[in-house]
């Protein structure tokens, strides 16, 4: 009887300090789950340190399990995950961070649940944000609260990208060919029965995160624009309110002029009104522009990523057969 294969997708960006630590930790789990075949698919997302050199060495030392894809430049974690999903061949596919903030030991329970229940996906959810900057925790909670109110797709607070999925769910995700990707929403949007294992937050094993507050903020905006049209409704609502306010003020000004005359030019109020209306218009145009920009990127049909070099297990085996 053939063993089922587990594919681990591991995006890497300047992670020279964590790759070997991650591989050692995963090998421990692999020994406990030795009734599966394993594939480690590392995605080098345009790293500028020695990440690629380490991945090459790792693939040379472990040719039966370790593969890597290397991008021509930094395309972002979403592109890295998409590349991994496209190239993973496992019956079960997991997405993991290389910094060990995703506890590898959870894979044991994840595989057990997929084998013994009807779930299609087992995810990981942090129950706390210990050791995270308070301001980041505050805005993260506000983001989940906001997006769940304005989107039809459910977003669970604290859920990580770390999850183990069946091949059927992976194929469903791959059927979504959109350029502007927000995986947390995509994982939820495709449906399928999902169970979340809770765990306490962990610090990085080494190195520093590349996710600054500004990058996380832009990522959250990407999520809102990808899974909600509420900003367009807000822009329309502001336009209507501004229009009604302008009509109301116009009536008041006419009545005041008829009764009391117009002895004062009133330029300060006029300038204030112009600035107010101009600000509302620019805001609404900005919201609409964001959506048009997303449409523009979609219509270009540019690839999510460009692979500069790769070393896949199946390619290595094929090369050996040719020889």
C-alpha positions in Angstrom: 0.0 0.0 0.0 1.4 3.4 -1.0 2.0 5.9 1.7 0.2 9.2 1.6 2.5 12.2 1.0 2.6 15.4 3.1 3.9 18.5 1.4 5.1 21.4 3.5 5.2 24.8 1.9 7.7 27.1 3.6 8.0 30.7 2.3 11.4 32.2 3.1 12.6 35.8 2.9 16.0 36.5 4.5 15.7 33.6 6.8 19.3 32.3 6.9 19.2 32.0 10.7 16.0 29.9 10.9 16.1 27.4 8.0 18.3 24.7 9.6 16.4 25.1 13.0 13.1 24.6 11.2 14.4 21.6 9.2 15.8 19.9 12.4 12.4 20.5 14.2 10.4 19.1 11.3 12.6 16.0 11.0 11.7 15.2 14.5 8.0 15.3 13.6 8.7 13.3 10.4 10.2 10.4 12.5 7.0 10.3 14.5 4.9 10.3 11.4 7.0 7.9 9.4 4.0 6.2 7.9 3.8 9.2 5.5 6.1 10.3 2.7 7.3 13.9 3.1 8.1 16.8 0.8 9.6 20.0 2.1 9.0 22.8 -0.5 11.0 25.9 0.4 10.1 29.1 -1.5 13.0 31.6 -1.6 11.1 34.9 -2.1 14.0 37.0 -3.5 16.1 36.9 -0.3 19.2 39.1 -0.2 21.1 37.1 2.4 22.4 33.5 2.2 19.0 31.9 2.3 19.3 30.4 -1.2 22.7 29.0 -0.6 21.5 27.3 2.6 18.5 25.8 0.7 20.7 24.5 -2.0 22.9 22.8 0.5 19.9 21.4 2.3 18.5 20.0 -1.0 21.9 18.4 -1.8 22.1 16.7 1.6 18.4 15.6 1.6 17.5 15.0 -2.1 14.6 12.7 -1.3 12.6 15.2 0.7 13.8 18.8 0.2 12.9 20.9 -2.8 13.2 24.7 -3.4 11.9 27.3 -5.7 13.8 30.6 -6.0 12.1 33.8 -7.3 13.7 36.4 -9.6 12.9 39.0 -6.9 10.8 39.6 -3.9 7.1 39.0 -4.8 5.7 38.7 -1.3 4.4 35.9 0.9 1.1 35.6 -1.0 3.0 34.8 -4.2 5.3 32.4 -2.3 2.3 30.5 -0.9 0.6 30.4 -4.3 3.8 29.0 -5.9 4.0 26.4 -3.2 0.4 25.3 -3.7 0.9 25.0 -7.4 4.0 22.8 -7.1 3.1 20.7 -4.1 2.2 17.1 -5.0 1.2 15.8 -1.6 -2.1 14.2 -0.6 -2.1 16.6 2.4 -0.5 20.1 2.0 0.6 22.3 4.8 1.6 26.0 4.8 4.1 26.9 7.5 6.3 29.8 8.6 10.0 29.0 8.8 10.6 31.0 12.0 8.9 28.2 14.2 6.2 30.5 15.4 4.0 27.8 13.8 4.6 24.8 16.3 5.6 21.8 14.1 4.3 19.4 16.8 0.8 20.4 15.9 1.2 18.5 12.6 0.8 15.2 14.6 -2.7 16.2 15.8 -3.5 17.8 12.4 -2.8 14.6 10.5 -4.7 12.5 13.0 -7.8 14.8 12.7 -7.8 14.7 8.9 -7.5 10.9 8.9 -10.2 10.3 11.6 -12.8 13.0 10.9 -14.6 14.6 8.0 -12.7 17.8 8.2 -11.0 19.1 5.0 -8.6 21.5 6.7 -7.0 21.7 10.2 -5.8 25.2 11.0 -3.9 26.8 13.9 -5.2 29.7 15.9 -3.4 31.7 18.5 -5.3 32.2 21.7 -3.2 35.1 22.8 -0.8 37.7 21.4 1.9 37.5 24.1 5.2 39.2 23.3 3.6 41.1 20.4 3.7 44.9 20.5 0.5 46.3 22.1 -0.2 48.6 19.2 0.0 45.8 16.7 -2.3 43.6 18.8 -4.8 46.5 19.1 -5.0 47.1 15.4 -5.1 43.4 14.6 -8.2 42.9 16.8 -9.8 46.0 15.3 -9.1 44.7 11.8 -10.8 41.3 12.5 -13.7 43.1 14.1 -14.1 45.5 11.2 -13.7 43.0 8.3 -16.2 40.5 9.8 -18.8 43.3 9.9 -18.3 44.4 6.3 -17.5 41.1 4.6 -19.6 38.0 3.9 -16.5 35.9 4.3 -15.7 34.8 7.9 -12.3 35.8 9.4 -11.4 34.2 12.6 -9.2 36.3 14.9 -5.8 34.8 15.7 -5.8 32.3 12.8 -2.4 31.7 11.2 -1.6 30.7 7.6 -0.4 27.5 9.2 -2.9 24.7 8.2 -3.0 21.2 6.8 -5.3 20.8 3.9 -6.6 17.9 1.8 -5.8 17.8 -1.9 -9.4 18.6 -2.8 -9.3 21.9 -0.9 -5.9 22.8 -2.4 -7.3 22.2 -5.9 -10.2 24.5 -5.1 -7.8 27.2 -3.9 -5.8 26.8 -7.1 -8.9 27.3 -9.2 -9.0 30.9 -8.0 -6.6 32.7 -10.4 -6.9 36.2 -9.1 -3.8 38.4 -9.0 -4.7 40.3 -5.8 -4.5 37.5 -3.2 -5.4 37.5 0.4 -5.0 33.9 1.6 -6.7 34.3 4.9 -9.8 35.2 3.0 -9.3 32.7 0.2 -8.9 29.8 2.7 -12.2 30.8 4.2 -14.0 31.7 1.0 -13.6 28.3 -0.7 -15.5 26.7 2.1 -14.7 23.1 3.2 -15.0 22.0 6.8 -12.3 23.5 8.9 -11.2 22.9 12.5 -8.8 25.2 14.4 -6.3 23.9 17.0 -5.6 26.6 19.6 -2.1 27.3 20.8 -0.2 30.0 22.7 1.8 32.5 20.8 5.5 31.8 20.3 8.4 34.0 19.6 10.6 33.6 16.5 13.3 31.0 16.9 15.9 33.4 15.5 16.3 36.5 13.3 13.9 39.4 12.9 10.5 39.6 11.2 10.2 41.4 7.9 6.6 42.3 8.7 6.6 45.9 9.8 3.5 47.7 11.1 3.2 49.5 7.8 3.4 46.3 5.8 0.7 44.7 8.0 -1.4 47.8 7.6 -1.2 47.6 3.8 -1.9 43.9 4.0 -5.1 44.6 6.0 -6.2 47.1 3.4 -5.6 44.5 0.7 -7.9 42.1 2.6 -10.7 44.6 3.0 -10.6 45.6 -0.7 -10.4 41.9 -1.8 -13.4 40.7 0.3 -15.7 43.6 0.7 -17.3 46.4 -1.4 -18.3 48.3 1.8 -15.8 51.1 1.2 -17.6 51.9 -2.1 -20.9 52.0 -0.1 -19.3 54.3 2.5 -18.0 56.6 -0.3 -21.6 56.7 -1.8 -23.1 57.4 1.6 -20.7 60.2 2.3 -21.5 61.7 -1.1 -25.2 61.6 -0.3 -24.8 63.1 3.1 -22.5 65.9 1.8 -25.1 66.7 -1.0 -27.9 66.9 1.5 -25.8 69.0 3.9 -25.0 71.4 1.0 -28.7 71.8 0.1 -29.5 72.4 3.7 -26.8 75.1 4.2 -27.9 76.7 0.9 -31.5 77.0 2.1 -30.3 78.5 5.4 -28.1 81.0 3.6 -30.9 82.1 1.3 -33.3 82.5 4.2 -30.8 84.4 6.2 -30.0 86.7 3.3 -33.7 87.5 2.7 -34.4 88.3 6.4 -31.1 89.9 7.6 -29.4 90.8 4.3 -25.8 89.8 3.6 -23.5 92.4 5.3 -20.6 90.0 5.7 -18.8 88.4 2.7 -18.4 85.1 4.7 -15.2 84.0 2.9 -14.0 81.9 5.9 -17.1 79.7 5.9 -17.0 79.5 2.1 -13.4 78.3 2.1 -14.2 75.8 4.9 -17.1 74.4 2.8 -15.0 74.2 -0.3 -12.2 72.3 1.6 -14.8 70.0 3.2 -16.4 69.1 -0.1 -13.0 68.8 -1.8 -11.8 66.4 0.9 -14.9 64.3 0.6 -14.5 64.1 -3.1 -10.9 63.2 -3.0 -11.6 60.5 -0.4 -14.3 59.0 -2.5 -12.2 59.1 -5.6 -9.4 57.5 -3.7 -11.6 54.6 -2.6 -12.9 54.1 -6.2 -9.3 54.4 -7.4 -8.2 51.6 -5.2 -10.8 49.3 -6.7 -9.9 50.4 -10.2 -6.3 49.8 -9.5 -7.0 46.3 -8.4 -9.0 45.7 -11.6 -6.1 47.2 -13.7 -3.7 44.7 -12.1 -6.1 41.8 -12.8 -6.6 42.7 -16.4 -2.8 42.8 -17.0 -2.7 39.1 -16.4 0.9 39.3 -15.1 2.2 36.1 -13.3 2.1 36.1 -9.6 5.8 35.2 -9.5 8.7 34.4 -11.7 10.9 31.4 -10.9 14.6 32.0 -11.5 15.7 28.5 -10.5 14.3 25.5 -8.9 15.2 22.0 -7.7 12.1 19.8 -7.3 12.2 16.3 -6.1 10.3 14.9 -9.1 12.7 16.7 -11.5 15.7 15.2 -9.7 14.3 11.7 -10.0 13.5 12.3 -13.7 17.1 13.5 -14.3 18.4 10.3 -12.7 16.2 8.1 -14.9 17.4 9.9 -18.0 21.0 9.2 -17.0 
